Amino acid sequence: MSIKWFSLTVDAVDPPKLARWWAEVLDYQVVFEEDSYSAIAKDEWTFPGIAFNRVTEAKTAKNRLHWDLNPTDQNAEVERLLAMGAVKADIGQGQVPWVVLADPEGNEFCVLVPWKHPEEVS
């Protein structure tokens, strides 16, 4: 038997809006969009992707799953994301080298310090 990861699904009050926001963040494309369900991926044939499914209730608790984003310039990316509508989030992380933000619907994610595979370091 074989199985492959196809997508991660995120509950959203406004799936098309949140899908477009994350597509811009990740330089992905919206590969499917309707009022109750939208999906993004690098392109229509590259997966895993991220799906956004309509729910009626807003997010009320800390995520049990979140994105860790690996930027080339942490400060520049944090500023870009804040300008796009992200907000700083305190989930009890204390003093850490990464920055915790939340997307427009309150889903937390981390912007890490740049990380490179040892083979990429000169």
MODELLER restraints for C-alpha pairs under 7 A, 6 or more apart:
rsr = mdl.restraints
at = mdl.atoms
rsr.add(forms.Gaussian(group=physical.xy_distance, feature=features.Distance(at['CA:5:A'], at['CA:48:A']), mean=5.87, stdev=0.5))
rsr.add(forms.Gaussian(group=physical.xy_distance, feature=features.Distance(at['CA:6:A'], at['CA:47:A']), mean=5.73, stdev=0.5))
rsr.add(forms.Gaussian(group=physical.xy_distance, feature=features.Distance(at['CA:6:A'], at['CA:48:A']), mean=4.55, stdev=0.5))
rsr.add(forms.Gaussian(group=physical.xy_distance, feature=features.Distance(at['CA:6:A'], at['CA:49:A']), mean=6.43, stdev=0.5))
rsr.add(forms.Gaussian(group=physical.xy_distance, feature=features.Distance(at['CA:7:A'], at['CA:47:A']), mean=6.84, stdev=0.5))
rsr.add(forms.Gaussian(group=physical.xy_distance, feature=features.Distance(at['CA:7:A'], at['CA:48:A']), mean=4.65, stdev=0.5))
rsr.add(forms.Gaussian(group=physical.xy_distance, feature=features.Distance(at['CA:7:A'], at['CA:49:A']), mean=4.49, stdev=0.5))
rsr.add(forms.Gaussian(group=physical.xy_distance, feature=features.Distance(at['CA:7:A'], at['CA:50:A']), mean=5.18, stdev=0.5))
rsr.add(forms.Gaussian(group=physical.xy_distance, feature=features.Distance(at['CA:7:A'], at['CA:51:A']), mean=6.49, stdev=0.5))
rsr.add(forms.Gaussian(group=physical.xy_distance, feature=features.Distance(at['CA:8:A'], at['CA:49:A']), mean=6.50, stdev=0.5))
rsr.add(forms.Gaussian(group=physical.xy_distance, feature=features.Distance(at['CA:8:A'], at['CA:50:A']), mean=4.89, stdev=0.5))
rsr.add(forms.Gaussian(group=physical.xy_distance, feature=features.Distance(at['CA:8:A'], at['CA:51:A']), mean=6.02, stdev=0.5))
rsr.add(forms.Gaussian(group=physical.xy_distance, feature=features.Distance(at['CA:9:A'], at['CA:50:A']), mean=5.83, stdev=0.5))
rsr.add(forms.Gaussian(group=physical.xy_distance, feature=features.Distance(at['CA:9:A'], at['CA:51:A']), mean=4.50, stdev=0.5))
rsr.add(forms.Gaussian(group=physical.xy_distance, feature=features.Distance(at['CA:9:A'], at['CA:52:A']), mean=5.59, stdev=0.5))
rsr.add(forms.Gaussian(group=physical.xy_distance, feature=features.Distance(at['CA:9:A'], at['CA:53:A']), mean=6.77, stdev=0.5))
rsr.add(forms.Gaussian(group=physical.xy_distance, feature=features.Distance(at['CA:10:A'], at['CA:51:A']), mean=6.10, stdev=0.5))
rsr.add(forms.Gaussian(group=physical.xy_distance, feature=features.Distance(at['CA:10:A'], at['CA:52:A']), mean=4.81, stdev=0.5))
rsr.add(forms.Gaussian(group=physical.xy_distance, feature=features.Distance(at['CA:10:A'], at['CA:53:A']), mean=6.15, stdev=0.5))
rsr.add(forms.Gaussian(group=physical.xy_distance, feature=features.Distance(at['CA:11:A'], at['CA:52:A']), mean=5.75, stdev=0.5))
rsr.add(forms.Gaussian(group=physical.xy_distance, feature=features.Distance(at['CA:11:A'], at['CA:53:A']), mean=4.95, stdev=0.5))
rsr.add(forms.Gaussian(group=physical.xy_distance, feature=features.Distance(at['CA:11:A'], at['CA:54:A']), mean=5.99, stdev=0.5))
rsr.add(forms.Gaussian(group=physical.xy_distance, feature=features.Distance(at['CA:11:A'], at['CA:55:A']), mean=5.99, stdev=0.5))
rsr.add(forms.Gaussian(group=physical.xy_distance, feature=features.Distance(at['CA:12:A'], at['CA:52:A']), mean=5.95, stdev=0.5))
rsr.add(forms.Gaussian(group=physical.xy_distance, feature=features.Distance(at['CA:12:A'], at['CA:53:A']), mean=5.71, stdev=0.5))
rsr.add(forms.Gaussian(group=physical.xy_distance, feature=features.Distance(at['CA:12:A'], at['CA:54:A']), mean=5.06, stdev=0.5))
rsr.add(forms.Gaussian(group=physical.xy_distance, feature=features.Distance(at['CA:12:A'], at['CA:55:A']), mean=5.72, stdev=0.5))
rsr.add(forms.Gaussian(group=physical.xy_distance, feature=features.Distance(at['CA:13:A'], at['CA:54:A']), mean=5.41, stdev=0.5))
rsr.add(forms.Gaussian(group=physical.xy_distance, feature=features.Distance(at['CA:13:A'], at['CA:55:A']), mean=5.31, stdev=0.5))
rsr.add(forms.Gaussian(group=physical.xy_distance, feature=features.Distance(at['CA:13:A'], at['CA:56:A']), mean=5.85, stdev=0.5))
rsr.add(forms.Gaussian(group=physical.xy_distance, feature=features.Distance(at['CA:13:A'], at['CA:57:A']), mean=6.80, stdev=0.5))
rsr.add(forms.Gaussian(group=physical.xy_distance, feature=features.Distance(at['CA:13:A'], at['CA:58:A']), mean=6.37, stdev=0.5))
rsr.add(forms.Gaussian(group=physical.xy_distance, feature=features.Distance(at['CA:14:A'], at['CA:54:A']), mean=6.36, stdev=0.5))
rsr.add(forms.Gaussian(group=physical.xy_distance, feature=features.Distance(at['CA:15:A'], at['CA:35:A']), mean=6.82, stdev=0.5))
rsr.add(forms.Gaussian(group=physical.xy_distance, feature=features.Distance(at['CA:15:A'], at['CA:36:A']), mean=6.32, stdev=0.5))
rsr.add(forms.Gaussian(group=physical.xy_distance, feature=features.Distance(at['CA:15:A'], at['CA:37:A']), mean=5.78, stdev=0.5))
rsr.add(forms.Gaussian(group=physical.xy_distance, feature=features.Distance(at['CA:15:A'], at['CA:38:A']), mean=5.69, stdev=0.5))
rsr.add(forms.Gaussian(group=physical.xy_distance, feature=features.Distance(at['CA:15:A'], at['CA:52:A']), mean=5.00, stdev=0.5))
rsr.add(forms.Gaussian(group=physical.xy_distance, feature=features.Distance(at['CA:15:A'], at['CA:53:A']), mean=5.86, stdev=0.5))
rsr.add(forms.Gaussian(group=physical.xy_distance, feature=features.Distance(at['CA:15:A'], at['CA:54:A']), mean=5.72, stdev=0.5))
rsr.add(forms.Gaussian(group=physical.xy_distance, feature=features.Distance(at['CA:16:A'], at['CA:33:A']), mean=6.10, stdev=0.5))
rsr.add(forms.Gaussian(group=physical.xy_distance, feature=features.Distance(at['CA:16:A'], at['CA:34:A']), mean=6.74, stdev=0.5))
rsr.add(forms.Gaussian(group=physical.xy_distance, feature=features.Distance(at['CA:16:A'], at['CA:35:A']), mean=6.46, stdev=0.5))
rsr.add(forms.Gaussian(group=physical.xy_distance, feature=features.Distance(at['CA:16:A'], at['CA:38:A']), mean=5.55, stdev=0.5))
rsr.add(forms.Gaussian(group=physical.xy_distance, feature=features.Distance(at['CA:19:A'], at['CA:30:A']), mean=6.87, stdev=0.5))
rsr.add(forms.Gaussian(group=physical.xy_distance, feature=features.Distance(at['CA:19:A'], at['CA:38:A']), mean=6.23, stdev=0.5))
rsr.add(forms.Gaussian(group=physical.xy_distance, feature=features.Distance(at['CA:19:A'], at['CA:39:A']), mean=6.40, stdev=0.5))
rsr.add(forms.Gaussian(group=physical.xy_distance, feature=features.Distance(at['CA:19:A'], at['CA:40:A']), mean=6.40, stdev=0.5))
rsr.add(forms.Gaussian(group=physical.xy_distance, feature=features.Distance(at['CA:19:A'], at['CA:52:A']), mean=6.38, stdev=0.5))
rsr.add(forms.Gaussian(group=physical.xy_distance, feature=features.Distance(at['CA:20:A'], at['CA:30:A']), mean=6.57, stdev=0.5))
rsr.add(forms.Gaussian(group=physical.xy_distance, feature=features.Distance(at['CA:23:A'], at['CA:29:A']), mean=5.59, stdev=0.5))
rsr.add(forms.Gaussian(group=physical.xy_distance, feature=features.Distance(at['CA:23:A'], at['CA:30:A']), mean=6.46, stdev=0.5))
rsr.add(forms.Gaussian(group=physical.xy_distance, feature=features.Distance(at['CA:23:A'], at['CA:40:A']), mean=6.20, stdev=0.5))
rsr.add(forms.Gaussian(group=physical.xy_distance, feature=features.Distance(at['CA:28:A'], at['CA:40:A']), mean=6.21, stdev=0.5))
rsr.add(forms.Gaussian(group=physical.xy_distance, feature=features.Distance(at['CA:28:A'], at['CA:41:A']), mean=5.29, stdev=0.5))
rsr.add(forms.Gaussian(group=physical.xy_distance, feature=features.Distance(at['CA:28:A'], at['CA:42:A']), mean=4.53, stdev=0.5))
rsr.add(forms.Gaussian(group=physical.xy_distance, feature=features.Distance(at['CA:28:A'], at['CA:43:A']), mean=6.86, stdev=0.5))
rsr.add(forms.Gaussian(group=physical.xy_distance, feature=features.Distance(at['CA:29:A'], at['CA:40:A']), mean=5.41, stdev=0.5))
rsr.add(forms.Gaussian(group=physical.xy_distance, feature=features.Distance(at['CA:29:A'], at['CA:41:A']), mean=5.63, stdev=0.5))
rsr.add(forms.Gaussian(group=physical.xy_distance, feature=features.Distance(at['CA:29:A'], at['CA:42:A']), mean=5.92, stdev=0.5))
rsr.add(forms.Gaussian(group=physical.xy_distance, feature=features.Distance(at['CA:29:A'], at['CA:43:A']), mean=5.94, stdev=0.5))
rsr.add(forms.Gaussian(group=physical.xy_distance, feature=features.Distance(at['CA:30:A'], at['CA:39:A']), mean=5.87, stdev=0.5))
rsr.add(forms.Gaussian(group=physical.xy_distance, feature=features.Distance(at['CA:30:A'], at['CA:40:A']), mean=4.36, stdev=0.5))
rsr.add(forms.Gaussian(group=physical.xy_distance, feature=features.Distance(at['CA:30:A'], at['CA:41:A']), mean=6.73, stdev=0.5))
rsr.add(forms.Gaussian(group=physical.xy_distance, feature=features.Distance(at['CA:31:A'], at['CA:39:A']), mean=5.69, stdev=0.5))
rsr.add(forms.Gaussian(group=physical.xy_distance, feature=features.Distance(at['CA:31:A'], at['CA:40:A']), mean=5.26, stdev=0.5))
rsr.add(forms.Gaussian(group=physical.xy_distance, feature=features.Distance(at['CA:31:A'], at['CA:41:A']), mean=6.55, stdev=0.5))
rsr.add(forms.Gaussian(group=physical.xy_distance, feature=features.Distance(at['CA:31:A'], at['CA:43:A']), mean=6.97, stdev=0.5))
rsr.add(forms.Gaussian(group=physical.xy_distance, feature=features.Distance(at['CA:31:A'], at['CA:44:A']), mean=5.56, stdev=0.5))
rsr.add(forms.Gaussian(group=physical.xy_distance, feature=features.Distance(at['CA:32:A'], at['CA:38:A']), mean=5.24, stdev=0.5))
rsr.add(forms.Gaussian(group=physical.xy_distance, feature=features.Distance(at['CA:32:A'], at['CA:39:A']), mean=5.06, stdev=0.5))
rsr.add(forms.Gaussian(group=physical.xy_distance, feature=features.Distance(at['CA:32:A'], at['CA:40:A']), mean=6.98, stdev=0.5))
rsr.add(forms.Gaussian(group=physical.xy_distance, feature=features.Distance(at['CA:33:A'], at['CA:39:A']), mean=6.43, stdev=0.5))
rsr.add(forms.Gaussian(group=physical.xy_distance, feature=features.Distance(at['CA:36:A'], at['CA:53:A']), mean=6.01, stdev=0.5))
rsr.add(forms.Gaussian(group=physical.xy_distance, feature=features.Distance(at['CA:36:A'], at['CA:54:A']), mean=4.80, stdev=0.5))
rsr.add(forms.Gaussian(group=physical.xy_distance, feature=features.Distance(at['CA:37:A'], at['CA:52:A']), mean=5.59, stdev=0.5))
rsr.add(forms.Gaussian(group=physical.xy_distance, feature=features.Distance(at['CA:37:A'], at['CA:53:A']), mean=4.68, stdev=0.5))
rsr.add(forms.Gaussian(group=physical.xy_distance, feature=features.Distance(at['CA:37:A'], at['CA:54:A']), mean=6.09, stdev=0.5))
rsr.add(forms.Gaussian(group=physical.xy_distance, feature=features.Distance(at['CA:38:A'], at['CA:51:A']), mean=5.73, stdev=0.5))
rsr.add(forms.Gaussian(group=physical.xy_distance, feature=features.Distance(at['CA:38:A'], at['CA:52:A']), mean=5.21, stdev=0.5))
rsr.add(forms.Gaussian(group=physical.xy_distance, feature=features.Distance(at['CA:38:A'], at['CA:53:A']), mean=6.80, stdev=0.5))
rsr.add(forms.Gaussian(group=physical.xy_distance, feature=features.Distance(at['CA:39:A'], at['CA:49:A']), mean=6.96, stdev=0.5))
rsr.add(forms.Gaussian(group=physical.xy_distance, feature=features.Distance(at['CA:39:A'], at['CA:50:A']), mean=5.64, stdev=0.5))
rsr.add(forms.Gaussian(group=physical.xy_distance, feature=features.Distance(at['CA:39:A'], at['CA:51:A']), mean=4.13, stdev=0.5))
rsr.add(forms.Gaussian(group=physical.xy_distance, feature=features.Distance(at['CA:39:A'], at['CA:52:A']), mean=6.05, stdev=0.5))
rsr.add(forms.Gaussian(group=physical.xy_distance, feature=features.Distance(at['CA:40:A'], at['CA:49:A']), mean=5.64, stdev=0.5))
rsr.add(forms.Gaussian(group=physical.xy_distance, feature=features.Distance(at['CA:40:A'], at['CA:50:A']), mean=5.34, stdev=0.5))
rsr.add(forms.Gaussian(group=physical.xy_distance, feature=features.Distance(at['CA:40:A'], at['CA:51:A']), mean=6.36, stdev=0.5))
rsr.add(forms.Gaussian(group=physical.xy_distance, feature=features.Distance(at['CA:41:A'], at['CA:47:A']), mean=6.36, stdev=0.5))
rsr.add(forms.Gaussian(group=physical.xy_distance, feature=features.Distance(at['CA:41:A'], at['CA:49:A']), mean=4.40, stdev=0.5))
rsr.add(forms.Gaussian(group=physical.xy_distance, feature=features.Distance(at['CA:41:A'], at['CA:50:A']), mean=6.44, stdev=0.5))
rsr.add(forms.Gaussian(group=physical.xy_distance, feature=features.Distance(at['CA:59:A'], at['CA:106:A']), mean=6.62, stdev=0.5))
rsr.add(forms.Gaussian(group=physical.xy_distance, feature=features.Distance(at['CA:63:A'], at['CA:107:A']), mean=6.49, stdev=0.5))
rsr.add(forms.Gaussian(group=physical.xy_distance, feature=features.Distance(at['CA:63:A'], at['CA:108:A']), mean=6.49, stdev=0.5))
rsr.add(forms.Gaussian(group=physical.xy_distance, feature=features.Distance(at['CA:66:A'], at['CA:108:A']), mean=6.22, stdev=0.5))
rsr.add(forms.Gaussian(group=physical.xy_distance, feature=features.Distance(at['CA:66:A'], at['CA:109:A']), mean=5.32, stdev=0.5))
rsr.add(forms.Gaussian(group=physical.xy_distance, feature=features.Distance(at['CA:67:A'], at['CA:109:A']), mean=4.87, stdev=0.5))
rsr.add(forms.Gaussian(group=physical.xy_distance, feature=features.Distance(at['CA:67:A'], at['CA:110:A']), mean=6.27, stdev=0.5))
rsr.add(forms.Gaussian(group=physical.xy_distance, feature=features.Distance(at['CA:68:A'], at['CA:109:A']), mean=5.97, stdev=0.5))
rsr.add(forms.Gaussian(group=physical.xy_distance, feature=features.Distance(at['CA:68:A'], at['CA:110:A']), mean=4.73, stdev=0.5))
rsr.add(forms.Gaussian(group=physical.xy_distance, feature=features.Distance(at['CA:68:A'], at['CA:111:A']), mean=6.04, stdev=0.5))
rsr.add(forms.Gaussian(group=physical.xy_distance, feature=features.Distance(at['CA:68:A'], at['CA:112:A']), mean=6.61, stdev=0.5))
rsr.add(forms.Gaussian(group=physical.xy_distance, feature=features.Distance(at['CA:69:A'], at['CA:110:A']), mean=5.99, stdev=0.5))
rsr.add(forms.Gaussian(group=physical.xy_distance, feature=features.Distance(at['CA:69:A'], at['CA:111:A']), mean=4.89, stdev=0.5))
rsr.add(forms.Gaussian(group=physical.xy_distance, feature=features.Distance(at['CA:69:A'], at['CA:112:A']), mean=5.94, stdev=0.5))
rsr.add(forms.Gaussian(group=physical.xy_distance, feature=features.Distance(at['CA:70:A'], at['CA:111:A']), mean=6.31, stdev=0.5))
rsr.add(forms.Gaussian(group=physical.xy_distance, feature=features.Distance(at['CA:70:A'], at['CA:112:A']), mean=5.38, stdev=0.5))
rsr.add(forms.Gaussian(group=physical.xy_distance, feature=features.Distance(at['CA:70:A'], at['CA:113:A']), mean=6.86, stdev=0.5))
rsr.add(forms.Gaussian(group=physical.xy_distance, feature=features.Distance(at['CA:70:A'], at['CA:114:A']), mean=5.71, stdev=0.5))
rsr.add(forms.Gaussian(group=physical.xy_distance, feature=features.Distance(at['CA:70:A'], at['CA:115:A']), mean=6.45, stdev=0.5))
rsr.add(forms.Gaussian(group=physical.xy_distance, feature=features.Distance(at['CA:71:A'], at['CA:77:A']), mean=6.63, stdev=0.5))
rsr.add(forms.Gaussian(group=physical.xy_distance, feature=features.Distance(at['CA:71:A'], at['CA:111:A']), mean=7.00, stdev=0.5))
rsr.add(forms.Gaussian(group=physical.xy_distance, feature=features.Distance(at['CA:71:A'], at['CA:112:A']), mean=6.82, stdev=0.5))
rsr.add(forms.Gaussian(group=physical.xy_distance, feature=features.Distance(at['CA:71:A'], at['CA:114:A']), mean=5.40, stdev=0.5))
rsr.add(forms.Gaussian(group=physical.xy_distance, feature=features.Distance(at['CA:72:A'], at['CA:114:A']), mean=5.30, stdev=0.5))
rsr.add(forms.Gaussian(group=physical.xy_distance, feature=features.Distance(at['CA:73:A'], at['CA:114:A']), mean=6.50, stdev=0.5))
rsr.add(forms.Gaussian(group=physical.xy_distance, feature=features.Distance(at['CA:74:A'], at['CA:111:A']), mean=6.62, stdev=0.5))
rsr.add(forms.Gaussian(group=physical.xy_distance, feature=features.Distance(at['CA:74:A'], at['CA:112:A']), mean=6.68, stdev=0.5))
rsr.add(forms.Gaussian(group=physical.xy_distance, feature=features.Distance(at['CA:74:A'], at['CA:113:A']), mean=5.67, stdev=0.5))
rsr.add(forms.Gaussian(group=physical.xy_distance, feature=features.Distance(at['CA:74:A'], at['CA:114:A']), mean=6.58, stdev=0.5))
rsr.add(forms.Gaussian(group=physical.xy_distance, feature=features.Distance(at['CA:85:A'], at['CA:103:A']), mean=6.94, stdev=0.5))
rsr.add(forms.Gaussian(group=physical.xy_distance, feature=features.Distance(at['CA:85:A'], at['CA:104:A']), mean=5.98, stdev=0.5))
rsr.add(forms.Gaussian(group=physical.xy_distance, feature=features.Distance(at['CA:86:A'], at['CA:101:A']), mean=6.24, stdev=0.5))
rsr.add(forms.Gaussian(group=physical.xy_distance, feature=features.Distance(at['CA:86:A'], at['CA:102:A']), mean=5.44, stdev=0.5))
rsr.add(forms.Gaussian(group=physical.xy_distance, feature=features.Distance(at['CA:86:A'], at['CA:103:A']), mean=4.69, stdev=0.5))
rsr.add(forms.Gaussian(group=physical.xy_distance, feature=features.Distance(at['CA:86:A'], at['CA:104:A']), mean=5.81, stdev=0.5))
rsr.add(forms.Gaussian(group=physical.xy_distance, feature=features.Distance(at['CA:87:A'], at['CA:101:A']), mean=5.38, stdev=0.5))
rsr.add(forms.Gaussian(group=physical.xy_distance, feature=features.Distance(at['CA:87:A'], at['CA:102:A']), mean=5.29, stdev=0.5))
rsr.add(forms.Gaussian(group=physical.xy_distance, feature=features.Distance(at['CA:87:A'], at['CA:103:A']), mean=6.76, stdev=0.5))
rsr.add(forms.Gaussian(group=physical.xy_distance, feature=features.Distance(at['CA:88:A'], at['CA:100:A']), mean=6.13, stdev=0.5))
rsr.add(forms.Gaussian(group=physical.xy_distance, feature=features.Distance(at['CA:88:A'], at['CA:101:A']), mean=4.36, stdev=0.5))
rsr.add(forms.Gaussian(group=physical.xy_distance, feature=features.Distance(at['CA:88:A'], at['CA:102:A']), mean=6.28, stdev=0.5))
rsr.add(forms.Gaussian(group=physical.xy_distance, feature=features.Distance(at['CA:89:A'], at['CA:100:A']), mean=5.42, stdev=0.5))
rsr.add(forms.Gaussian(group=physical.xy_distance, feature=features.Distance(at['CA:89:A'], at['CA:101:A']), mean=4.86, stdev=0.5))
rsr.add(forms.Gaussian(group=physical.xy_distance, feature=features.Distance(at['CA:89:A'], at['CA:102:A']), mean=5.91, stdev=0.5))
rsr.add(forms.Gaussian(group=physical.xy_distance, feature=features.Distance(at['CA:89:A'], at['CA:108:A']), mean=6.99, stdev=0.5))
rsr.add(forms.Gaussian(group=physical.xy_distance, feature=features.Distance(at['CA:90:A'], at['CA:100:A']), mean=6.88, stdev=0.5))
rsr.add(forms.Gaussian(group=physical.xy_distance, feature=features.Distance(at['CA:97:A'], at['CA:113:A']), mean=6.51, stdev=0.5))
rsr.add(forms.Gaussian(group=physical.xy_distance, feature=features.Distance(at['CA:98:A'], at['CA:110:A']), mean=6.34, stdev=0.5))
rsr.add(forms.Gaussian(group=physical.xy_distance, feature=features.Distance(at['CA:98:A'], at['CA:111:A']), mean=5.59, stdev=0.5))
rsr.add(forms.Gaussian(group=physical.xy_distance, feature=features.Distance(at['CA:98:A'], at['CA:112:A']), mean=4.46, stdev=0.5))
rsr.add(forms.Gaussian(group=physical.xy_distance, feature=features.Distance(at['CA:98:A'], at['CA:113:A']), mean=5.86, stdev=0.5))
rsr.add(forms.Gaussian(group=physical.xy_distance, feature=features.Distance(at['CA:99:A'], at['CA:110:A']), mean=5.53, stdev=0.5))
rsr.add(forms.Gaussian(group=physical.xy_distance, feature=features.Distance(at['CA:99:A'], at['CA:111:A']), mean=5.13, stdev=0.5))
rsr.add(forms.Gaussian(group=physical.xy_distance, feature=features.Distance(at['CA:99:A'], at['CA:112:A']), mean=6.55, stdev=0.5))
rsr.add(forms.Gaussian(group=physical.xy_distance, feature=features.Distance(at['CA:100:A'], at['CA:108:A']), mean=6.67, stdev=0.5))
rsr.add(forms.Gaussian(group=physical.xy_distance, feature=features.Distance(at['CA:100:A'], at['CA:109:A']), mean=5.75, stdev=0.5))
rsr.add(forms.Gaussian(group=physical.xy_distance, feature=features.Distance(at['CA:100:A'], at['CA:110:A']), mean=4.52, stdev=0.5))
rsr.add(forms.Gaussian(group=physical.xy_distance, feature=features.Distance(at['CA:100:A'], at['CA:111:A']), mean=6.43, stdev=0.5))
rsr.add(forms.Gaussian(group=physical.xy_distance, feature=features.Distance(at['CA:101:A'], at['CA:108:A']), mean=5.56, stdev=0.5))
rsr.add(forms.Gaussian(group=physical.xy_distance, feature=features.Distance(at['CA:101:A'], at['CA:109:A']), mean=5.47, stdev=0.5))
rsr.add(forms.Gaussian(group=physical.xy_distance, feature=features.Distance(at['CA:101:A'], at['CA:110:A']), mean=6.16, stdev=0.5))
rsr.add(forms.Gaussian(group=physical.xy_distance, feature=features.Distance(at['CA:102:A'], at['CA:108:A']), mean=4.12, stdev=0.5))
rsr.add(forms.Gaussian(group=physical.xy_distance, feature=features.Distance(at['CA:102:A'], at['CA:109:A']), mean=5.94, stdev=0.5))
